[in-house]
Amino acid sequence: MILGKLYVAEAIEKVSSYLYDIREDVIAGSSGVADAERKVDESAVTFFDKKIESDLRKILLDTKNGVGLYGEEFGVEGDAETFWTIDPIDGTEQYVRGNPFYTCMLSFVEAAVPRAALIYNYATDDLYTRLPDEQTMLNGEPIYVSDRPLDRSIVELEMRRDLPERSALIDAIDRRIYTNQKIAACAGFGMTQVIKGATEGRVQISGYGKLYDYLPGQILVDGAGGVVQTPGEDVWDWANLNSIVSNKLVAGELRNIIDGVLRAS
């Protein structure tokens, strides 16, 4: 079943309104000493992680149309081909430290095709959205990736410490770009930097996240005139957590660097 653009637009409007309303409470909890528990994987989780996801699940769950959910805190519910991903606070570790790099992220997959997304930066009150087949918007206005070349590029890198090719990948990329950066545990914020042209790319190979950490930003980068690629694949495989998001100018060169290292390993 194809639910259509109006269905998605209404859902994103409801979510946006909810996030605007809860924003001040969320920020008030980010004092640098926010209470946090530790999950099995040692990542932080707070009262607001659980509350926001619980509330968003109530807004988005649609059993009538068979729409499922895949959330960070409460898992999978319903259909596996048409569903919303939910990350209520991406960057919880940054949130509990009082750093402004935490976001809410949603994506909508319809009949196994990525269709729409939202990233909301609580601290800056910036809302990035994309409806099916439309341009990515920042606070209601079109937004575009940069057009800087590779030698002027800032590229964010996310790779597990135990990845055998990690050192070779970082070295190969570093030699070709202006600089790399890593703001820990906040993929959503890193994606928004690419979307608005503050950085030129974000690479994750054997990263720490799940689908809800990466897919929203990938959809938004694509809608902002950027390129989303899966290393070693001819086309973007959205279910593969390894990806390269970038502006068009550096996409081919970044891909060649990364594929070259991975082939040689």
N, C-alpha and C positions, 0 to 999 in steps of 0.2 A: 504494500500500500504506500502510495506517495501522498504525503500529508500536505505539501505545498508551502509556499513562502509565507502566506498569511498565518498559518499555524505556528511556524517558527518565530515570526515577528512578534506575535502575541505572547509567546512563551518568554522570549528575550526581554520584552517590555516588562512583564511581571517580575522577572528576576532582577532586572535593573532597578526597578522601583524598590524592591525589597533591599537590595544592597545599599542604595542611597539612604534608606531609612535606618539601617543598622550600622552604618559607617561610623558615626560618632562613638557608639558603644564599643565597637571593635578597636578604634584608635585609643580610647581611654584605657583599654586593657593592655596596650603595647607600651608599657612604661619602662621596659628594660628589665623588669623583674616579674613579668607575667608568669602566673602559675602554669606549669606544664607537667604532664605525665610523659612517660617513655613507652613507646610501643615495642613490640617484639624486635623490630629492626633497629631499635634505639633512636628512631626519629621522634621528634616532639609532637605532642597533641594537646590542645587546650580545650577549655569549655566552648570557645567560639568555633573551633573546627567542627565539633560535634553538633552544636546548635545550628550553625549555618547549613551544614549538609542536610541535617534532618528537616529543616524548614524548606530547603530547595527541593528535596525529594517530594515533599507534599505538593509543591507548586508544579513540578515537572512530571510526576508519575501519571501515566495515562493508560490505564488498563483497557479502556474502551477501544483505543486505536492500537493497542499492543506495543506501546513504546516502553522500552526498558531503561534501566539506570545502571551506571557503573561509577560508584563513588569511592573516594579514598578511604573514608572512615567506615562505611557500612556496606561496601561491596556491591555485588551484582544482583539485580532484580529484574525479571521480565525478559523481553526479547533481546537477542544477541546480535541482530542485524539492523534494527532501528532502535536507537538508544541515545541517551545523553550521558556524557561523562561529567563528573562533578569533582572539582578540587576546591573545597571551601576556603582554605587558606594555603595557597602554595607559598612555601617559604616560611613555615611556622617557626623554624629556628631563628630566622631573621626577626620575625614578629616578637618572639619572647625576649629578644635582645634589644628591642626598641629601634630596629633599623627599618627604613621605609621601602623595603624590597618585597613585600608580601602582597599577593594578589588572589582574587577569586577567579577560577577558570572553568568554563563550560565548553563542550563541543557537542554537536549534533550529527550523528551518523544515520543516514536514511537508506535502507536497503543496501547496506554495506558500502555506502559512498559517503565520505565526509562532506557535509553540506553547510554548516554554520558554526560560529564560535563567538565566545565572549571572554574578554579578560578585563577585570576591574581592579585598578590599583587603589586600595583603600586609602593609602597615605596621601596620594596626589589627587584623588577624586577623578582619575582619568578612566574613561570607559572605551575600550576597543571592541567593536562588534563587526560581524559580517553575516549577512543573510545569504541564502542560497543564490549562487550565480551573480553576486553583487560585489562591489568594491568594499574593501575594509574601511571602516570609519573610526575616527577618534573624536569622541564627544560630538558626534553627529556630522563631522566634516571629513572628507576624503583624506587619507593619509598614504604616504608612499615610502618605500625603502629608498636608500641612498643610491647614488651612482658613482661612488668612489671606486677607484681601481684597487687591485690586490695590494700593491705596495703602500697604499694609504689606508689599508683596512685594519679595523679592530675586530677581532674574531674571538668569541667566547668558546672555550673548550670544556667539555664535560666527559671525563673518562675515568673509569674505576682505577684505583691505584694498582690493582693486580692484573690489569690488562697487559699482556706481553708486549704489544706493539705501542704502548703508551708513550714511552720516551722517544721512539722513532717518529711517531706521528706528531708529537709536539715540536720536536726539532725541525722536521720537514716543513711544517706549517709556519713556525716562527721565522724561518729563514726567508720567507716570501712575503710576510705581512708587516704592517707597521708595528703592531703589538697584539698580544693575546690578553684576555682578561678572564677571571673566574670570580663571580660573586656567588658564594656557596649556597646550595640548597634552595634555589629560587629560579627554576627554569622559566616560569611565567614572566618574571621581570626581564630576564635576558631576551626572551622572544620579543617583548615590547620594544626593547632597544633596537632590534633589527627592523621591526615594523615601522618605527618612526625615523629611521635613518641615522640613529645615534651610533650604531655599530653596523658592520657590513655582513656579519654572519654568526651563526651559532652551530657548533658541531657537537653531537653526542654519539660516542661509540662505546658500547657497553657502559651506558650511564647508570645512574642510580634511580631513575624514575620509572613510572608506569605510563600507560596510554593517556591517562588524565593529566599527566604532567607535560606532555609534548604535543598532543594532537590539536588543542585549541590554538596554540601559537603557530603551528604549521599551517593551519587553515587561514589564519589571519595574515601571515607573511605572504602566502600565495595570493590573497586578495589585495595586498598592498603592492603588487607588481614584482614580488620576489619569486624565488625558485626554491622548491622543496625537493630534495633528492634522497634516495636510499643508496648508501655505498654498495657497490657491487651489483646493483640492479639496474635494468634499463629504464624502469619507470618507478615513480614514488610508490612504495608499499606502505600505506599508512599504519598497518598493524605491526610493522617492523619498528622497533624502538630506536634503532640506529638511524640517524638522519643528518643531513646538511641543509640548513636554511640560510639563504643569503640573497644579496641583490643579484641581478642578472649578470652584471659585469664580471663578477668574480666566481660565478657558479661553476663554470667549466674548469677553471684553473684549480679551485679548491678540490673539486671532485677528482681531478687527475692526480693531485698530490696524495690524497687519502687513499684512492684505489691503488696507486703505485706502491705505497707502504704496505698495505694489506696483502697485495699479491706477492710481495717479496718476503713476507713473513712465513 
